[in-house]
Amino acid sequence: QVQLVESGGGLVQAGGSLRLSCAASGRTFSRYAMGWFRQAPGKEREFVAAIVWSGDQTNYADSVKGRFTISRDNAKNTVYPQMNSLKAEDTAVYYCAADRYVLRRGSPNPEDYGYWGQGTQVTVSS
Protein backbone atom coordinates (compact mmCIF):
# COMPACT_ATOMS: atom_id res chain seq x y z
CA GLN A 1 0.00 0.00 0.00
CA VAL A 2 1.30 3.46 -0.94
CA GLN A 3 -0.11 6.82 0.16
CA LEU A 4 0.91 9.98 -1.71
CA VAL A 5 0.87 13.66 -0.73
CA GLU A 6 1.77 16.39 -3.21
CA SER A 7 3.06 19.85 -2.33
CA GLY A 8 4.77 22.81 -3.95
CA GLY A 9 2.04 24.13 -6.17
CA GLY A 10 1.19 27.80 -6.43
CA LEU A 11 1.02 30.87 -8.65
CA VAL A 12 3.95 31.72 -10.90
CA GLN A 13 4.50 34.03 -13.83
CA ALA A 14 5.06 32.68 -17.30
CA GLY A 15 8.70 31.80 -17.77
CA GLY A 16 9.13 31.01 -14.11
CA SER A 17 9.84 27.75 -12.30
CA LEU A 18 8.27 25.55 -9.66
CA ARG A 19 9.35 22.32 -8.04
CA LEU A 20 6.62 20.02 -6.89
CA SER A 21 7.12 17.24 -4.39
CA CYS A 22 5.31 13.98 -3.82
CA ALA A 23 5.94 12.31 -0.49
CA ALA A 24 5.06 8.65 -0.28
CA SER A 25 4.39 6.46 2.71
CA GLY A 26 4.99 2.77 2.62
CA ARG A 27 8.13 0.73 2.86
CA THR A 28 8.15 -0.35 -0.78
CA PHE A 29 8.10 3.09 -2.42
CA SER A 30 11.46 2.44 -4.05
CA ARG A 31 10.02 -0.49 -6.02
CA TYR A 32 7.27 1.53 -7.78
CA ALA A 33 7.49 3.56 -10.94
CA MET A 34 6.07 7.02 -10.32
CA GLY A 35 4.16 9.30 -12.62
CA TRP A 36 2.83 12.82 -12.74
CA PHE A 37 -0.38 13.77 -14.48
CA ARG A 38 -2.30 17.00 -14.74
CA GLN A 39 -5.86 18.07 -15.35
CA ALA A 40 -6.95 21.51 -16.51
CA PRO A 41 -10.56 22.70 -16.16
CA GLY A 42 -12.77 21.09 -18.75
CA LYS A 43 -10.04 18.78 -19.97
CA GLU A 44 -9.14 15.16 -19.42
CA ARG A 45 -6.29 14.12 -17.19
CA GLU A 46 -3.07 13.98 -19.18
CA PHE A 47 0.33 12.44 -18.70
CA VAL A 48 3.21 14.74 -17.79
CA ALA A 49 6.20 12.61 -16.80
CA ALA A 50 7.19 9.29 -15.28
CA ILE A 51 10.25 7.75 -13.70
CA VAL A 52 11.18 4.10 -13.40
CA TRP A 53 11.41 2.51 -9.95
CA SER A 54 15.23 2.69 -10.00
CA GLY A 55 15.30 6.32 -11.12
CA ASP A 56 17.54 5.78 -14.13
CA GLN A 57 14.91 6.10 -16.84
CA THR A 58 12.38 8.83 -17.42
CA ASN A 59 9.55 9.52 -19.84
CA TYR A 60 8.00 12.88 -20.73
CA ALA A 61 5.02 14.20 -22.61
CA ASP A 62 6.06 16.11 -25.70
CA SER A 63 4.44 19.26 -24.30
CA VAL A 64 6.88 19.39 -21.37
CA LYS A 65 9.98 17.76 -22.83
CA GLY A 66 13.01 19.99 -22.36
CA ARG A 67 11.26 22.08 -19.70
CA PHE A 68 10.35 19.58 -16.97
CA THR A 69 12.66 17.16 -15.19
CA ILE A 70 11.45 14.35 -12.96
CA SER A 71 13.66 12.80 -10.31
CA ARG A 72 13.26 10.71 -7.20
CA ASP A 73 15.01 10.21 -3.89
CA ASN A 74 14.17 6.73 -2.68
CA ALA A 75 15.89 7.35 0.64
CA LYS A 76 13.37 10.14 1.28
CA ASN A 77 10.41 8.40 -0.39
CA THR A 78 9.92 11.46 -2.56
CA VAL A 79 9.59 12.23 -6.25
CA TYR A 80 10.14 15.70 -7.70
CA PRO A 81 9.15 17.28 -10.96
CA GLN A 82 11.20 20.40 -11.60
CA MET A 83 9.17 22.62 -13.91
CA ASN A 84 10.98 25.39 -15.79
CA SER A 85 9.95 27.86 -18.48
CA LEU A 86 6.35 27.55 -17.39
CA LYS A 87 3.60 28.56 -19.76
CA ALA A 88 0.00 29.55 -19.21
CA GLU A 89 -1.08 26.23 -20.72
CA ASP A 90 0.72 24.41 -17.90
CA THR A 91 -1.98 25.66 -15.53
CA ALA A 92 -3.68 22.61 -14.03
CA VAL A 93 -4.05 20.45 -10.96
CA TYR A 94 -1.01 18.19 -10.84
CA TYR A 95 -1.32 14.66 -9.50
CA CYS A 96 1.34 12.24 -8.36
CA ALA A 97 0.71 8.54 -8.97
CA ALA A 98 2.35 5.24 -8.13
CA ASP A 99 2.30 2.22 -10.43
CA ARG A 100 -0.10 -0.61 -9.64
CA TYR A 101 2.72 -3.12 -9.64
CA VAL A 102 6.34 -3.04 -8.55
CA LEU A 103 9.50 -3.00 -10.65
CA ARG A 104 7.97 -1.60 -13.85
CA ARG A 105 8.96 1.25 -16.13
CA GLY A 106 7.04 4.50 -15.94
CA SER A 107 3.95 4.46 -18.13
CA PRO A 108 2.01 7.35 -19.73
CA ASN A 109 -1.27 5.45 -19.23
CA PRO A 110 -3.14 6.53 -16.08
CA GLU A 111 -4.77 3.08 -15.94
CA ASP A 112 -1.37 1.63 -15.04
CA TYR A 113 -1.34 3.58 -11.77
CA GLY A 114 -3.13 2.35 -8.70
CA TYR A 115 -2.33 5.02 -6.14
CA TRP A 116 -2.99 8.74 -6.48
CA GLY A 117 -2.38 11.85 -4.45
CA GLN A 118 -4.96 14.54 -3.84
CA GLY A 119 -3.41 16.96 -6.34
CA THR A 120 -1.79 20.38 -6.11
CA GLN A 121 -2.81 23.44 -8.09
CA VAL A 122 -0.31 25.11 -10.42
CA THR A 123 -1.36 28.42 -11.94
CA VAL A 124 0.82 30.19 -14.49
CA SER A 125 -0.07 33.79 -15.22
CA SER A 126 0.70 35.20 -18.64
C-alpha positions as CSV (number, residue, x, y, z in Angstrom):
1,Q,0.0,0.0,0.0
2,V,1.3,3.5,-0.9
3,Q,-0.1,6.8,0.2
4,L,0.9,10.0,-1.7
5,V,0.9,13.7,-0.7
6,E,1.8,16.4,-3.2
7,S,3.1,19.9,-2.3
8,G,4.8,22.8,-3.9
9,G,2.0,24.1,-6.2
10,G,1.2,27.8,-6.4
11,L,1.0,30.9,-8.6
12,V,4.0,31.7,-10.9
13,Q,4.5,34.0,-13.8
14,A,5.1,32.7,-17.3
15,G,8.7,31.8,-17.8
16,G,9.1,31.0,-14.1
17,S,9.8,27.8,-12.3
18,L,8.3,25.5,-9.7
19,R,9.4,22.3,-8.0
20,L,6.6,20.0,-6.9
21,S,7.1,17.2,-4.4
22,C,5.3,14.0,-3.8
23,A,5.9,12.3,-0.5
24,A,5.1,8.6,-0.3
25,S,4.4,6.5,2.7
26,G,5.0,2.8,2.6
27,R,8.1,0.7,2.9
28,T,8.2,-0.4,-0.8
29,F,8.1,3.1,-2.4
30,S,11.5,2.4,-4.1
31,R,10.0,-0.5,-6.0
32,Y,7.3,1.5,-7.8
33,A,7.5,3.6,-10.9
34,M,6.1,7.0,-10.3
35,G,4.2,9.3,-12.6
36,W,2.8,12.8,-12.7
37,F,-0.4,13.8,-14.5
38,R,-2.3,17.0,-14.7
39,Q,-5.9,18.1,-15.4
40,A,-7.0,21.5,-16.5
41,P,-10.6,22.7,-16.2
42,G,-12.8,21.1,-18.8
43,K,-10.0,18.8,-20.0
44,E,-9.1,15.2,-19.4
45,R,-6.3,14.1,-17.2
46,E,-3.1,14.0,-19.2
47,F,0.3,12.4,-18.7
48,V,3.2,14.7,-17.8
49,A,6.2,12.6,-16.8
50,A,7.2,9.3,-15.3
51,I,10.3,7.7,-13.7
52,V,11.2,4.1,-13.4
53,W,11.4,2.5,-9.9
54,S,15.2,2.7,-10.0
55,G,15.3,6.3,-11.1
56,D,17.5,5.8,-14.1
57,Q,14.9,6.1,-16.8
58,T,12.4,8.8,-17.4
59,N,9.6,9.5,-19.8
60,Y,8.0,12.9,-20.7
61,A,5.0,14.2,-22.6
62,D,6.1,16.1,-25.7
63,S,4.4,19.3,-24.3
64,V,6.9,19.4,-21.4
65,K,10.0,17.8,-22.8
66,G,13.0,20.0,-22.4
67,R,11.3,22.1,-19.7
68,F,10.3,19.6,-17.0
69,T,12.7,17.2,-15.2
70,I,11.4,14.4,-13.0
71,S,13.7,12.8,-10.3
72,R,13.3,10.7,-7.2
73,D,15.0,10.2,-3.9
74,N,14.2,6.7,-2.7
75,A,15.9,7.3,0.6
76,K,13.4,10.1,1.3
77,N,10.4,8.4,-0.4
78,T,9.9,11.5,-2.6
79,V,9.6,12.2,-6.3
80,Y,10.1,15.7,-7.7
81,P,9.1,17.3,-11.0
82,Q,11.2,20.4,-11.6
83,M,9.2,22.6,-13.9
84,N,11.0,25.4,-15.8
85,S,9.9,27.9,-18.5
86,L,6.4,27.5,-17.4
87,K,3.6,28.6,-19.8
88,A,0.0,29.6,-19.2
89,E,-1.1,26.2,-20.7
90,D,0.7,24.4,-17.9
91,T,-2.0,25.7,-15.5
92,A,-3.7,22.6,-14.0
93,V,-4.0,20.5,-11.0
94,Y,-1.0,18.2,-10.8
95,Y,-1.3,14.7,-9.5
96,C,1.3,12.2,-8.4
97,A,0.7,8.5,-9.0
98,A,2.4,5.2,-8.1
99,D,2.3,2.2,-10.4
100,R,-0.1,-0.6,-9.6
101,Y,2.7,-3.1,-9.6
102,V,6.3,-3.0,-8.5
103,L,9.5,-3.0,-10.7
104,R,8.0,-1.6,-13.9
105,R,9.0,1.2,-16.1
106,G,7.0,4.5,-15.9
107,S,3.9,4.5,-18.1
108,P,2.0,7.4,-19.7
109,N,-1.3,5.5,-19.2
110,P,-3.1,6.5,-16.1
111,E,-4.8,3.1,-15.9
112,D,-1.4,1.6,-15.0
113,Y,-1.3,3.6,-11.8
114,G,-3.1,2.3,-8.7
115,Y,-2.3,5.0,-6.1
116,W,-3.0,8.7,-6.5
117,G,-2.4,11.9,-4.5
118,Q,-5.0,14.5,-3.8
119,G,-3.4,17.0,-6.3
120,T,-1.8,20.4,-6.1
121,Q,-2.8,23.4,-8.1
122,V,-0.3,25.1,-10.4
123,T,-1.4,28.4,-11.9
124,V,0.8,30.2,-14.5
125,S,-0.1,33.8,-15.2
126,S,0.7,35.2,-18.6
